[in-house]
Amino acid sequence: MTERPACPYCRERERIRLLSAVGGQLITAQWHCDACNSYFEAVRSDFDTE
Ligand SMILES: [Zn+2]
């Protein structure tokens, strides 16, 4: 887990915390943005094959 996703709501990249390595789907992780206090899921970097 090297790359942190940007918050989809406020585009914050620094104050992002990983909540769970697995989110609603196997390829997603669950994150929390401390900047806008939002939860979001992002595709895990190790599954991002682009
Ligand atoms: Zn945010």
mmCIF file of the protein (N, C-alpha, C, O) and its ligand, coordinates in Angstrom:
data_MODEL
# 
_entry.id   MODEL 
# 
loop_
_entity.id 
_entity.type 
_entity.pdbx_number_of_molecules 
1 polymer     1 
2 non-polymer 1 
# 
_entity_poly.entity_id                      1 
_entity_poly.type                           'polypeptide(L)' 
_entity_poly.nstd_linkage                   no 
_entity_poly.nstd_monomer                   no 
_entity_poly.pdbx_seq_one_letter_code       MTERPACPYCRERERIRLLSAVGGQLITAQWHCDACNSYFEAVRSDFDTE 
_entity_poly.pdbx_seq_one_letter_code_can   MTERPACPYCRERERIRLLSAVGGQLITAQWHCDACNSYFEAVRSDFDTE 
_entity_poly.pdbx_strand_id                 A 
# 
loop_
_entity_poly_seq.entity_id 
_entity_poly_seq.num 
_entity_poly_seq.mon_id 
_entity_poly_seq.hetero 
1 1  MET n 
1 2  THR n 
1 3  GLU n 
1 4  ARG n 
1 5  PRO n 
1 6  ALA n 
1 7  CYS n 
1 8  PRO n 
1 9  TYR n 
1 10 CYS n 
1 11 ARG n 
1 12 GLU n 
1 13 ARG n 
1 14 GLU n 
1 15 ARG n 
1 16 ILE n 
1 17 ARG n 
1 18 LEU n 
1 19 LEU n 
1 20 SER n 
1 21 ALA n 
1 22 VAL n 
1 23 GLY n 
1 24 GLY n 
1 25 GLN n 
1 26 LEU n 
1 27 ILE n 
1 28 THR n 
1 29 ALA n 
1 30 GLN n 
1 31 TRP n 
1 32 HIS n 
1 33 CYS n 
1 34 ASP n 
1 35 ALA n 
1 36 CYS n 
1 37 ASN n 
1 38 SER n 
1 39 TYR n 
1 40 PHE n 
1 41 GLU n 
1 42 ALA n 
1 43 VAL n 
1 44 ARG n 
1 45 SER n 
1 46 ASP n 
1 47 PHE n 
1 48 ASP n 
1 49 THR n 
1 50 GLU n 
# 
loop_
_struct_asym.id 
_struct_asym.entity_id 
A 1 
B 2 
# 
loop_
_chem_comp.id 
_chem_comp.type 
_chem_comp.mon_nstd_flag 
ALA 'L-peptide linking' y 
ARG 'L-peptide linking' y 
ASN 'L-peptide linking' y 
ASP 'L-peptide linking' y 
CYS 'L-peptide linking' y 
GLN 'L-peptide linking' y 
GLU 'L-peptide linking' y 
GLY 'peptide linking'   y 
HIS 'L-peptide linking' y 
ILE 'L-peptide linking' y 
LEU 'L-peptide linking' y 
MET 'L-peptide linking' y 
PHE 'L-peptide linking' y 
PRO 'L-peptide linking' y 
SER 'L-peptide linking' y 
THR 'L-peptide linking' y 
TRP 'L-peptide linking' y 
TYR 'L-peptide linking' y 
VAL 'L-peptide linking' y 
ZN  non-polymer         . 
# 
_pdbx_entity_nonpoly.entity_id   2 
_pdbx_entity_nonpoly.name        ? 
_pdbx_entity_nonpoly.comp_id     ZN 
# 
_pdbx_nonpoly_scheme.asym_id         B 
_pdbx_nonpoly_scheme.entity_id       2 
_pdbx_nonpoly_scheme.mon_id          ZN 
_pdbx_nonpoly_scheme.ndb_seq_num     1 
_pdbx_nonpoly_scheme.pdb_seq_num     101 
_pdbx_nonpoly_scheme.auth_seq_num    101 
_pdbx_nonpoly_scheme.pdb_mon_id      ZN 
_pdbx_nonpoly_scheme.auth_mon_id     ZN 
_pdbx_nonpoly_scheme.pdb_strand_id   A 
_pdbx_nonpoly_scheme.pdb_ins_code    . 
# 
loop_
_atom_site.group_PDB 
_atom_site.id 
_atom_site.type_symbol 
_atom_site.label_atom_id 
_atom_site.label_alt_id 
_atom_site.label_comp_id 
_atom_site.label_asym_id 
_atom_site.label_entity_id 
_atom_site.label_seq_id 
_atom_site.pdbx_PDB_ins_code 
_atom_site.Cartn_x 
_atom_site.Cartn_y 
_atom_site.Cartn_z 
_atom_site.occupancy 
_atom_site.B_iso_or_equiv 
_atom_site.pdbx_formal_charge 
_atom_site.auth_seq_id 
_atom_site.auth_comp_id 
_atom_site.auth_asym_id 
_atom_site.auth_atom_id 
_atom_site.pdbx_PDB_model_num 
ATOM   1   N  N  . MET A 1 1  ? 0.858   -1.200 0.000   1.00 0.00 ? 1   MET A N  1 
ATOM   2   C  CA . MET A 1 1  ? 0.000   0.000  0.000   1.00 0.00 ? 1   MET A CA 1 
ATOM   3   C  C  . MET A 1 1  ? 0.884   1.236  0.000   1.00 0.00 ? 1   MET A C  1 
ATOM   4   O  O  . MET A 1 1  ? 1.283   1.720  1.059   1.00 0.00 ? 1   MET A O  1 
ATOM   5   N  N  . THR A 1 2  ? 1.183   1.734  -1.156  1.00 0.00 ? 2   THR A N  1 
ATOM   6   C  CA . THR A 1 2  ? 2.095   2.865  -1.244  1.00 0.00 ? 2   THR A CA 1 
ATOM   7   C  C  . THR A 1 2  ? 1.360   4.167  -1.570  1.00 0.00 ? 2   THR A C  1 
ATOM   8   O  O  . THR A 1 2  ? 1.561   5.182  -0.903  1.00 0.00 ? 2   THR A O  1 
ATOM   9   N  N  . GLU A 1 3  ? 0.517   4.133  -2.587  1.00 0.00 ? 3   GLU A N  1 
ATOM   10  C  CA . GLU A 1 3  ? -0.172  5.336  -3.034  1.00 0.00 ? 3   GLU A CA 1 
ATOM   11  C  C  . GLU A 1 3  ? -1.419  5.600  -2.192  1.00 0.00 ? 3   GLU A C  1 
ATOM   12  O  O  . GLU A 1 3  ? -2.252  4.715  -1.995  1.00 0.00 ? 3   GLU A O  1 
ATOM   13  N  N  . ARG A 1 4  ? -1.529  6.827  -1.702  1.00 0.00 ? 4   ARG A N  1 
ATOM   14  C  CA . ARG A 1 4  ? -2.759  7.217  -1.031  1.00 0.00 ? 4   ARG A CA 1 
ATOM   15  C  C  . ARG A 1 4  ? -3.702  7.839  -2.063  1.00 0.00 ? 4   ARG A C  1 
ATOM   16  O  O  . ARG A 1 4  ? -3.280  8.626  -2.910  1.00 0.00 ? 4   ARG A O  1 
ATOM   17  N  N  . PRO A 1 5  ? -4.965  7.478  -1.980  1.00 0.00 ? 5   PRO A N  1 
ATOM   18  C  CA . PRO A 1 5  ? -5.922  8.100  -2.900  1.00 0.00 ? 5   PRO A CA 1 
ATOM   19  C  C  . PRO A 1 5  ? -6.232  9.525  -2.447  1.00 0.00 ? 5   PRO A C  1 
ATOM   20  O  O  . PRO A 1 5  ? -6.016  9.881  -1.289  1.00 0.00 ? 5   PRO A O  1 
ATOM   21  N  N  . ALA A 1 6  ? -6.733  10.316 -3.359  1.00 0.00 ? 6   ALA A N  1 
ATOM   22  C  CA . ALA A 1 6  ? -7.208  11.646 -2.985  1.00 0.00 ? 6   ALA A CA 1 
ATOM   23  C  C  . ALA A 1 6  ? -8.673  11.527 -2.582  1.00 0.00 ? 6   ALA A C  1 
ATOM   24  O  O  . ALA A 1 6  ? -9.418  10.720 -3.138  1.00 0.00 ? 6   ALA A O  1 
ATOM   25  N  N  . CYS A 1 7  ? -9.073  12.332 -1.617  1.00 0.00 ? 7   CYS A N  1 
ATOM   26  C  CA . CYS A 1 7  ? -10.474 12.352 -1.210  1.00 0.00 ? 7   CYS A CA 1 
ATOM   27  C  C  . CYS A 1 7  ? -11.342 12.794 -2.391  1.00 0.00 ? 7   CYS A C  1 
ATOM   28  O  O  . CYS A 1 7  ? -11.062 13.824 -3.005  1.00 0.00 ? 7   CYS A O  1 
ATOM   29  N  N  . PRO A 1 8  ? -12.384 12.036 -2.717  1.00 0.00 ? 8   PRO A N  1 
ATOM   30  C  CA . PRO A 1 8  ? -13.239 12.405 -3.857  1.00 0.00 ? 8   PRO A CA 1 
ATOM   31  C  C  . PRO A 1 8  ? -14.092 13.639 -3.576  1.00 0.00 ? 8   PRO A C  1 
ATOM   32  O  O  . PRO A 1 8  ? -14.676 14.218 -4.492  1.00 0.00 ? 8   PRO A O  1 
ATOM   33  N  N  . TYR A 1 9  ? -14.162 14.039 -2.310  1.00 0.00 ? 9   TYR A N  1 
ATOM   34  C  CA . TYR A 1 9  ? -15.019 15.180 -1.957  1.00 0.00 ? 9   TYR A CA 1 
ATOM   35  C  C  . TYR A 1 9  ? -14.252 16.492 -1.922  1.00 0.00 ? 9   TYR A C  1 
ATOM   36  O  O  . TYR A 1 9  ? -14.728 17.506 -2.433  1.00 0.00 ? 9   TYR A O  1 
ATOM   37  N  N  . CYS A 1 10 ? -13.064 16.477 -1.322  1.00 0.00 ? 10  CYS A N  1 
ATOM   38  C  CA . CYS A 1 10 ? -12.320 17.736 -1.180  1.00 0.00 ? 10  CYS A CA 1 
ATOM   39  C  C  . CYS A 1 10 ? -10.913 17.648 -1.782  1.00 0.00 ? 10  CYS A C  1 
ATOM   40  O  O  . CYS A 1 10 ? -10.144 18.606 -1.706  1.00 0.00 ? 10  CYS A O  1 
ATOM   41  N  N  . ARG A 1 11 ? -10.577 16.494 -2.382  1.00 0.00 ? 11  ARG A N  1 
ATOM   42  C  CA . ARG A 1 11 ? -9.285  16.291 -3.045  1.00 0.00 ? 11  ARG A CA 1 
ATOM   43  C  C  . ARG A 1 11 ? -8.106  16.324 -2.076  1.00 0.00 ? 11  ARG A C  1 
ATOM   44  O  O  . ARG A 1 11 ? -6.963  16.495 -2.499  1.00 0.00 ? 11  ARG A O  1 
ATOM   45  N  N  . GLU A 1 12 ? -8.371  16.163 -0.794  1.00 0.00 ? 12  GLU A N  1 
ATOM   46  C  CA . GLU A 1 12 ? -7.289  16.102 0.187   1.00 0.00 ? 12  GLU A CA 1 
ATOM   47  C  C  . GLU A 1 12 ? -6.446  14.853 -0.053  1.00 0.00 ? 12  GLU A C  1 
ATOM   48  O  O  . GLU A 1 12 ? -6.979  13.781 -0.339  1.00 0.00 ? 12  GLU A O  1 
ATOM   49  N  N  . ARG A 1 13 ? -5.137  14.998 0.065   1.00 0.00 ? 13  ARG A N  1 
ATOM   50  C  CA . ARG A 1 13 ? -4.248  13.845 -0.114  1.00 0.00 ? 13  ARG A CA 1 
ATOM   51  C  C  . ARG A 1 13 ? -3.421  13.548 1.129   1.00 0.00 ? 13  ARG A C  1 
ATOM   52  O  O  . ARG A 1 13 ? -2.915  12.436 1.279   1.00 0.00 ? 13  ARG A O  1 
ATOM   53  N  N  . GLU A 1 14 ? -3.278  14.496 2.001   1.00 0.00 ? 14  GLU A N  1 
ATOM   54  C  CA . GLU A 1 14 ? -2.394  14.322 3.154   1.00 0.00 ? 14  GLU A CA 1 
ATOM   55  C  C  . GLU A 1 14 ? -3.117  13.716 4.353   1.00 0.00 ? 14  GLU A C  1 
ATOM   56  O  O  . GLU A 1 14 ? -2.641  12.760 4.965   1.00 0.00 ? 14  GLU A O  1 
ATOM   57  N  N  . ARG A 1 15 ? -4.268  14.285 4.673   1.00 0.00 ? 15  ARG A N  1 
ATOM   58  C  CA . ARG A 1 15 ? -4.970  13.831 5.884   1.00 0.00 ? 15  ARG A CA 1 
ATOM   59  C  C  . ARG A 1 15 ? -5.973  12.735 5.559   1.00 0.00 ? 15  ARG A C  1 
ATOM   60  O  O  . ARG A 1 15 ? -7.172  12.873 5.803   1.00 0.00 ? 15  ARG A O  1 
ATOM   61  N  N  . ILE A 1 16 ? -5.456  11.642 5.001   1.00 0.00 ? 16  ILE A N  1 
ATOM   62  C  CA . ILE A 1 16 ? -6.262  10.475 4.652   1.00 0.00 ? 16  ILE A CA 1 
ATOM   63  C  C  . ILE A 1 16 ? -5.807  9.305  5.511   1.00 0.00 ? 16  ILE A C  1 
ATOM   64  O  O  . ILE A 1 16 ? -4.611  9.035  5.617   1.00 0.00 ? 16  ILE A O  1 
ATOM   65  N  N  . ARG A 1 17 ? -6.750  8.619  6.118   1.00 0.00 ? 17  ARG A N  1 
ATOM   66  C  CA . ARG A 1 17 ? -6.412  7.470  6.948   1.00 0.00 ? 17  ARG A CA 1 
ATOM   67  C  C  . ARG A 1 17 ? -7.030  6.209  6.372   1.00 0.00 ? 17  ARG A C  1 
ATOM   68  O  O  . ARG A 1 17 ? -8.180  6.213  5.935   1.00 0.00 ? 17  ARG A O  1 
ATOM   69  N  N  . LEU A 1 18 ? -6.256  5.129  6.375   1.00 0.00 ? 18  LEU A N  1 
ATOM   70  C  CA . LEU A 1 18 ? -6.768  3.838  5.939   1.00 0.00 ? 18  LEU A CA 1 
ATOM   71  C  C  . LEU A 1 18 ? -7.557  3.206  7.082   1.00 0.00 ? 18  LEU A C  1 
ATOM   72  O  O  . LEU A 1 18 ? -7.025  2.984  8.170   1.00 0.00 ? 18  LEU A O  1 
ATOM   73  N  N  . LEU A 1 19 ? -8.831  2.921  6.823   1.00 0.00 ? 19  LEU A N  1 
ATOM   74  C  CA . LEU A 1 19 ? -9.672  2.304  7.851   1.00 0.00 ? 19  LEU A CA 1 
ATOM   75  C  C  . LEU A 1 19 ? -9.641  0.792  7.745   1.00 0.00 ? 19  LEU A C  1 
ATOM   76  O  O  . LEU A 1 19 ? -9.494  0.085  8.742   1.00 0.00 ? 19  LEU A O  1 
ATOM   77  N  N  . SER A 1 20 ? -9.783  0.308  6.519   1.00 0.00 ? 20  SER A N  1 
ATOM   78  C  CA . SER A 1 20 ? -9.831  -1.127 6.313   1.00 0.00 ? 20  SER A CA 1 
ATOM   79  C  C  . SER A 1 20 ? -9.184  -1.463 4.986   1.00 0.00 ? 20  SER A C  1 
ATOM   80  O  O  . SER A 1 20 ? -9.437  -0.802 3.980   1.00 0.00 ? 20  SER A O  1 
ATOM   81  N  N  . ALA A 1 21 ? -8.360  -2.476 4.982   1.00 0.00 ? 21  ALA A N  1 
ATOM   82  C  CA . ALA A 1 21 ? -7.660  -2.859 3.762   1.00 0.00 ? 21  ALA A CA 1 
ATOM   83  C  C  . ALA A 1 21 ? -8.632  -3.403 2.717   1.00 0.00 ? 21  ALA A C  1 
ATOM   84  O  O  . ALA A 1 21 ? -8.330  -3.411 1.523   1.00 0.00 ? 21  ALA A O  1 
ATOM   85  N  N  . VAL A 1 22 ? -9.796  -3.856 3.173   1.00 0.00 ? 22  VAL A N  1 
ATOM   86  C  CA . VAL A 1 22 ? -10.809 -4.365 2.256   1.00 0.00 ? 22  VAL A CA 1 
ATOM   87  C  C  . VAL A 1 22 ? -12.109 -3.616 2.491   1.00 0.00 ? 22  VAL A C  1 
ATOM   88  O  O  . VAL A 1 22 ? -12.606 -3.556 3.616   1.00 0.00 ? 22  VAL A O  1 
ATOM   89  N  N  . GLY A 1 23 ? -12.653 -3.047 1.432   1.00 0.00 ? 23  GLY A N  1 
ATOM   90  C  CA . GLY A 1 23 ? -13.911 -2.321 1.550   1.00 0.00 ? 23  GLY A CA 1 
ATOM   91  C  C  . GLY A 1 23 ? -15.079 -3.182 1.134   1.00 0.00 ? 23  GLY A C  1 
ATOM   92  O  O  . GLY A 1 23 ? -15.119 -4.375 1.437   1.00 0.00 ? 23  GLY A O  1 
ATOM   93  N  N  . GLY A 1 24 ? -16.036 -2.581 0.437   1.00 0.00 ? 24  GLY A N  1 
ATOM   94  C  CA . GLY A 1 24 ? -17.230 -3.295 0.008   1.00 0.00 ? 24  GLY A CA 1 
ATOM   95  C  C  . GLY A 1 24 ? -16.930 -4.347 -1.034  1.00 0.00 ? 24  GLY A C  1 
ATOM   96  O  O  . GLY A 1 24 ? -17.666 -5.322 -1.187  1.00 0.00 ? 24  GLY A O  1 
ATOM   97  N  N  . GLN A 1 25 ? -15.845 -4.139 -1.745  1.00 0.00 ? 25  GLN A N  1 
ATOM   98  C  CA . GLN A 1 25 ? -15.402 -5.134 -2.712  1.00 0.00 ? 25  GLN A CA 1 
ATOM   99  C  C  . GLN A 1 25 ? -13.961 -5.500 -2.391  1.00 0.00 ? 25  GLN A C  1 
ATOM   100 O  O  . GLN A 1 25 ? -13.257 -4.755 -1.710  1.00 0.00 ? 25  GLN A O  1 
ATOM   101 N  N  . LEU A 1 26 ? -13.532 -6.653 -2.887  1.00 0.00 ? 26  LEU A N  1 
ATOM   102 C  CA . LEU A 1 26 ? -12.172 -7.117 -2.599  1.00 0.00 ? 26  LEU A CA 1 
ATOM   103 C  C  . LEU A 1 26 ? -11.117 -6.163 -3.115  1.00 0.00 ? 26  LEU A C  1 
ATOM   104 O  O  . LEU A 1 26 ? -10.038 -6.044 -2.535  1.00 0.00 ? 26  LEU A O  1 
ATOM   105 N  N  . ILE A 1 27 ? -11.430 -5.480 -4.213  1.00 0.00 ? 27  ILE A N  1 
ATOM   106 C  CA . ILE A 1 27 ? -10.400 -4.625 -4.822  1.00 0.00 ? 27  ILE A CA 1 
ATOM   107 C  C  . ILE A 1 27 ? -10.399 -3.216 -4.260  1.00 0.00 ? 27  ILE A C  1 
ATOM   108 O  O  . ILE A 1 27 ? -9.607  -2.374 -4.683  1.00 0.00 ? 27  ILE A O  1 
ATOM   109 N  N  . THR A 1 28 ? -11.282 -2.959 -3.310  1.00 0.00 ? 28  THR A N  1 
ATOM   110 C  CA . THR A 1 28 ? -11.323 -1.611 -2.748  1.00 0.00 ? 28  THR A CA 1 
ATOM   111 C  C  . THR A 1 28 ? -10.879 -1.616 -1.288  1.00 0.00 ? 28  THR A C  1 
ATOM   112 O  O  . THR A 1 28 ? -11.001 -2.621 -0.588  1.00 0.00 ? 28  THR A O  1 
ATOM   113 N  N  . ALA A 1 29 ? -10.369 -0.487 -0.854  1.00 0.00 ? 29  ALA A N  1 
ATOM   114 C  CA . ALA A 1 29 ? -10.025 -0.272 0.545   1.00 0.00 ? 29  ALA A CA 1 
ATOM   115 C  C  . ALA A 1 29 ? -10.883 0.873  1.072   1.00 0.00 ? 29  ALA A C  1 
ATOM   116 O  O  . ALA A 1 29 ? -11.318 1.741  0.316   1.00 0.00 ? 29  ALA A O  1 
ATOM   117 N  N  . GLN A 1 30 ? -11.118 0.857  2.375   1.00 0.00 ? 30  GLN A N  1 
ATOM   118 C  CA . GLN A 1 30 ? -11.957 1.891  2.967   1.00 0.00 ? 30  GLN A CA 1 
ATOM   119 C  C  . GLN A 1 30 ? -11.083 2.945  3.627   1.00 0.00 ? 30  GLN A C  1 
ATOM   120 O  O  . GLN A 1 30 ? -10.170 2.620  4.386   1.00 0.00 ? 30  GLN A O  1 
ATOM   121 N  N  . TRP A 1 31 ? -11.369 4.219  3.331   1.00 0.00 ? 31  TRP A N  1 
ATOM   122 C  CA . TRP A 1 31 ? -10.560 5.331  3.797   1.00 0.00 ? 31  TRP A CA 1 
ATOM   123 C  C  . TRP A 1 31 ? -11.418 6.352  4.514   1.00 0.00 ? 31  TRP A C  1 
ATOM   124 O  O  . TRP A 1 31 ? -12.630 6.425  4.312   1.00 0.00 ? 31  TRP A O  1 
ATOM   125 N  N  . HIS A 1 32 ? -10.767 7.138  5.353   1.00 0.00 ? 32  HIS A N  1 
ATOM   126 C  CA . HIS A 1 32 ? -11.443 8.254  5.997   1.00 0.00 ? 32  HIS A CA 1 
ATOM   127 C  C  . HIS A 1 32 ? -10.632 9.515  5.742   1.00 0.00 ? 32  HIS A C  1 
ATOM   128 O  O  . HIS A 1 32 ? -9.410  9.530  5.890   1.00 0.00 ? 32  HIS A O  1 
ATOM   129 N  N  . CYS A 1 33 ? -11.336 10.570 5.357   1.00 0.00 ? 33  CYS A N  1 
ATOM   130 C  CA . CYS A 1 33 ? -10.688 11.863 5.138   1.00 0.00 ? 33  CYS A CA 1 
ATOM   131 C  C  . CYS A 1 33 ? -10.870 12.715 6.386   1.00 0.00 ? 33  CYS A C  1 
ATOM   132 O  O  . CYS A 1 33 ? -11.993 13.024 6.784   1.00 0.00 ? 33  CYS A O  1 
ATOM   133 N  N  . ASP A 1 34 ? -9.750  13.089 6.996   1.00 0.00 ? 34  ASP A N  1 
ATOM   134 C  CA . ASP A 1 34 ? -9.826  13.921 8.198   1.00 0.00 ? 34  ASP A CA 1 
ATOM   135 C  C  . ASP A 1 34 ? -10.110 15.381 7.859   1.00 0.00 ? 34  ASP A C  1 
ATOM   136 O  O  . ASP A 1 34 ? -10.497 16.158 8.731   1.00 0.00 ? 34  ASP A O  1 
ATOM   137 N  N  . ALA A 1 35 ? -9.919  15.750 6.604   1.00 0.00 ? 35  ALA A N  1 
ATOM   138 C  CA . ALA A 1 35 ? -10.119 17.145 6.206   1.00 0.00 ? 35  ALA A CA 1 
ATOM   139 C  C  . ALA A 1 35 ? -11.611 17.494 6.153   1.00 0.00 ? 35  ALA A C  1 
ATOM   140 O  O  . ALA A 1 35 ? -12.023 18.544 6.645   1.00 0.00 ? 35  ALA A O  1 
ATOM   141 N  N  . CYS A 1 36 ? -12.419 16.608 5.553   1.00 0.00 ? 36  CYS A N  1 
ATOM   142 C  CA . CYS A 1 36 ? -13.852 16.894 5.440   1.00 0.00 ? 36  CYS A CA 1 
ATOM   143 C  C  . CYS A 1 36 ? -14.685 15.862 6.191   1.00 0.00 ? 36  CYS A C  1 
ATOM   144 O  O  . CYS A 1 36 ? -15.913 15.865 6.103   1.00 0.00 ? 36  CYS A O  1 
ATOM   145 N  N  . ASN A 1 37 ? -14.007 14.970 6.939   1.00 0.00 ? 37  ASN A N  1 
ATOM   146 C  CA . ASN A 1 37 ? -14.689 13.999 7.783   1.00 0.00 ? 37  ASN A CA 1 
ATOM   147 C  C  . ASN A 1 37 ? -15.627 13.088 6.995   1.00 0.00 ? 37  ASN A C  1 
ATOM   148 O  O  . ASN A 1 37 ? -16.753 12.826 7.419   1.00 0.00 ? 37  ASN A O  1 
ATOM   149 N  N  . SER A 1 38 ? -15.152 12.609 5.846   1.00 0.00 ? 38  SER A N  1 
ATOM   150 C  CA . SER A 1 38 ? -15.951 11.748 4.994   1.00 0.00 ? 38  SER A CA 1 
ATOM   151 C  C  . SER A 1 38 ? -15.296 10.377 4.855   1.00 0.00 ? 38  SER A C  1 
ATOM   152 O  O  . SER A 1 38 ? -14.075 10.237 4.932   1.00 0.00 ? 38  SER A O  1 
ATOM   153 N  N  . TYR A 1 39 ? -16.133 9.383  4.650   1.00 0.00 ? 39  TYR A N  1 
ATOM   154 C  CA . TYR A 1 39 ? -15.643 8.042  4.373   1.00 0.00 ? 39  TYR A CA 1 
ATOM   155 C  C  . TYR A 1 39 ? -15.781 7.780  2.880   1.00 0.00 ? 39  TYR A C  1 
ATOM   156 O  O  . TYR A 1 39 ? -16.748 8.208  2.250   1.00 0.00 ? 39  TYR A O  1 
ATOM   157 N  N  . PHE A 1 40 ? -14.806 7.073  2.322   1.00 0.00 ? 40  PHE A N  1 
ATOM   158 C  CA . PHE A 1 40 ? -14.913 6.717  0.909   1.00 0.00 ? 40  PHE A CA 1 
ATOM   159 C  C  . PHE A 1 40 ? -14.128 5.450  0.646   1.00 0.00 ? 40  PHE A C  1 
ATOM   160 O  O  . PHE A 1 40 ? -13.289 5.044  1.450   1.00 0.00 ? 40  PHE A O  1 
ATOM   161 N  N  . GLU A 1 41 ? -14.410 4.827  -0.494  1.00 0.00 ? 41  GLU A N  1 
ATOM   162 C  CA . GLU A 1 41 ? -13.677 3.642  -0.893  1.00 0.00 ? 41  GLU A CA 1 
ATOM   163 C  C  . GLU A 1 41 ? -12.876 3.960  -2.142  1.00 0.00 ? 41  GLU A C  1 
ATOM   164 O  O  . GLU A 1 41 ? -13.310 4.740  -2.989  1.00 0.00 ? 41  GLU A O  1 
ATOM   165 N  N  . ALA A 1 42 ? -11.728 3.362  -2.247  1.00 0.00 ? 42  ALA A N  1 
ATOM   166 C  CA . ALA A 1 42 ? -10.891 3.557  -3.424  1.00 0.00 ? 42  ALA A CA 1 
ATOM   167 C  C  . ALA A 1 42 ? -10.278 2.216  -3.801  1.00 0.00 ? 42  ALA A C  1 
ATOM   168 O  O  . ALA A 1 42 ? -10.041 1.361  -2.947  1.00 0.00 ? 42  ALA A O  1 
ATOM   169 N  N  . VAL A 1 43 ? -10.030 2.051  -5.082  1.00 0.00 ? 43  VAL A N  1 
ATOM   170 C  CA . VAL A 1 43 ? -9.416  0.815  -5.556  1.00 0.00 ? 43  VAL A CA 1 
ATOM   171 C  C  . VAL A 1 43 ? -8.010  0.709  -4.980  1.00 0.00 ? 43  VAL A C  1 
ATOM   172 O  O  . VAL A 1 43 ? -7.235  1.663  -5.032  1.00 0.00 ? 43  VAL A O  1 
ATOM   173 N  N  . ARG A 1 44 ? -7.692  -0.447 -4.436  1.00 0.00 ? 44  ARG A N  1 
ATOM   174 C  CA . ARG A 1 44 ? -6.379  -0.648 -3.843  1.00 0.00 ? 44  ARG A CA 1 
ATOM   175 C  C  . ARG A 1 44 ? -5.302  -0.560 -4.915  1.00 0.00 ? 44  ARG A C  1 
ATOM   176 O  O  . ARG A 1 44 ? -5.483  -1.024 -6.040  1.00 0.00 ? 44  ARG A O  1 
ATOM   177 N  N  . SER A 1 45 ? -4.186  0.039  -4.546  1.00 0.00 ? 45  SER A N  1 
ATOM   178 C  CA . SER A 1 45 ? -3.124  0.274  -5.514  1.00 0.00 ? 45  SER A CA 1 
ATOM   179 C  C  . SER A 1 45 ? -2.566  -1.039 -6.074  1.00 0.00 ? 45  SER A C  1 
ATOM   180 O  O  . SER A 1 45 ? -2.122  -1.093 -7.220  1.00 0.00 ? 45  SER A O  1 
ATOM   181 N  N  . ASP A 1 46 ? -2.594  -2.081 -5.263  1.00 0.00 ? 46  ASP A N  1 
ATOM   182 C  CA . ASP A 1 46 ? -2.044  -3.348 -5.736  1.00 0.00 ? 46  ASP A CA 1 
ATOM   183 C  C  . ASP A 1 46 ? -2.995  -4.066 -6.698  1.00 0.00 ? 46  ASP A C  1 
ATOM   184 O  O  . ASP A 1 46 ? -2.640  -5.077 -7.304  1.00 0.00 ? 46  ASP A O  1 
ATOM   185 N  N  . PHE A 1 47 ? -4.234  -3.512 -6.826  1.00 0.00 ? 47  PHE A N  1 
ATOM   186 C  CA . PHE A 1 47 ? -5.165  -4.082 -7.795  1.00 0.00 ? 47  PHE A CA 1 
ATOM   187 C  C  . PHE A 1 47 ? -5.331  -3.160 -8.994  1.00 0.00 ? 47  PHE A C  1 
ATOM   188 O  O  . PHE A 1 47 ? -6.007  -3.508 -9.962  1.00 0.00 ? 47  PHE A O  1 
ATOM   189 N  N  . ASP A 1 48 ? -4.723  -2.003 -8.931  1.00 0.00 ? 48  ASP A N  1 
ATOM   190 C  CA . ASP A 1 48 ? -4.834  -1.055 -10.020 1.00 0.00 ? 48  ASP A CA 1 
ATOM   191 C  C  . ASP A 1 48 ? -3.826  -1.420 -11.101 1.00 0.00 ? 48  ASP A C  1 
ATOM   192 O  O  . ASP A 1 48 ? -2.630  -1.169 -10.956 1.00 0.00 ? 48  ASP A O  1 
ATOM   193 N  N  . THR A 1 49 ? -4.312  -2.008 -12.175 1.00 0.00 ? 49  THR A N  1 
ATOM   194 C  CA . THR A 1 49 ? -3.413  -2.542 -13.198 1.00 0.00 ? 49  THR A CA 1 
ATOM   195 C  C  . THR A 1 49 ? -3.254  -1.604 -14.372 1.00 0.00 ? 49  THR A C  1 
ATOM   196 O  O  . THR A 1 49 ? -2.638  -1.969 -15.373 1.00 0.00 ? 49  THR A O  1 
ATOM   197 N  N  . GLU A 1 50 ? -3.793  -0.410 -14.272 1.00 0.00 ? 50  GLU A N  1 
ATOM   198 C  CA . GLU A 1 50 ? -3.691  0.532  -15.375 1.00 0.00 ? 50  GLU A CA 1 
ATOM   199 C  C  . GLU A 1 50 ? -2.265  1.031  -15.542 1.00 0.00 ? 50  GLU A C  1 
ATOM   200 O  O  . GLU A 1 50 ? -1.994  1.838  -16.431 1.00 0.00 ? 50  GLU A O  1 
HETATM 201 ZN ZN . ZN  B 2 .  ? -12.158 15.091 2.121   1.00 0.00 2 101 ZN  A ZN 1 
# 
